[in-house]
Amino acid sequence: MRESGLDELARPQHIPLLLPAQGEVHTALTTEAASYGLNEALLQMIVETTGGQYNPPDGAAFFRQSLPTNPVHELWPWLLFIGACFYLLTILFQRLNY
């Protein structure tokens, strides 16, 4: 493959390709990969540490208390104001040849 144009490179590009291994690949199964099911002892330990619930009944709410009505603070007006100030500063510096 050759390049052409104003920005052509003098030497050819070498693009590395990821090829699969040749032959058979054998990987040993780890105990984690061979296990099946839940680690209930670990889940119970996490529940005790965090104060959550393990296997809650169907229809149980995820949050025990309601979230605040307006937790979002709008940042875009402040960011727009800061951006406009920087824009005006650049115009000022260009006018002053600084």
N, C-alpha and C positions, 0 to 999 in steps of 0.2 A: 504494500500500500504506500503510495506516495502522496504527499501533501502539495498543494499548489495555492498560490495567492500571495498577497503582500506579507502575510505573517507566517509563511511556511518555515518549518524547521529544517536546518541543514542536514540533520541526521534522522534516521527513522526512529519512531517512538517504539519502545518496548512496553507493552501492556501486559502485566502479569495476569494469568488466568488461574483460577482455583479449579484443579481437576481432581476427580475422585481418585482414591488410591487404587493401584492395580492389584489384582488378586483378591483373596478373601481377607476380610478384616474381622478379627475376633476380639470382642470386648467381654471381659468378665463381669458378671452381674454383681452389683453390690447388694448388701443386705437391705438397703433402703429400696432399691429397685425391685427386689424380689418380695418385699413385704406387701401385704394387702390389708386394707381395713383402716380403722381409726386408732390412734394412740390416745385412748381415753384417759389414761393417767396424766399425760401431758396436758390434755384439754382441761381436766379438772384442776390441775395446778395453775393454769393460766386464768381460769375462772376465779379461783381463790385470790390470786395476786391482783387481778384487775377489778374484781367486784362485779363481774358480768354474770351471764347466765349460760349454762350449758344445755343445749337441746331445748329451747323454749317451746311452749305449745304453739300450735298454728294460730295465726291471727294476733300474736303478741306484738305490741308496739316495739320498735327499735329503741326509742328514746323514752325515758320515764318522765322527763319534764319537757315542756314545750320550748322551742327555740325563741330567742328574742324576735320581736316583730320586724325590726329594721337593723339587722346586723351588718349590712353593707354600707361602707363609707365610700362615697363617690370620689375617686381620685382624678378623674379626667378633667374637671374644671381647674384643679391646681396644676396639673401637667400642661394643660393648654395655656394657662397664664405664664408658667415658667418658660415654655417654648416661645411664646410671643415676646417675652422680655429678652430672651437670647437672640431672637430674630431682629428685634429693634436695636440691640447692642451691636450686632454685626453690621447693620446698615450704618450706625453711627461711626464705628471704627473704619468702615470703608470711606465714609465722607471725610474723616479726619486724616486719612492715609496713615493710619497707625499700624 
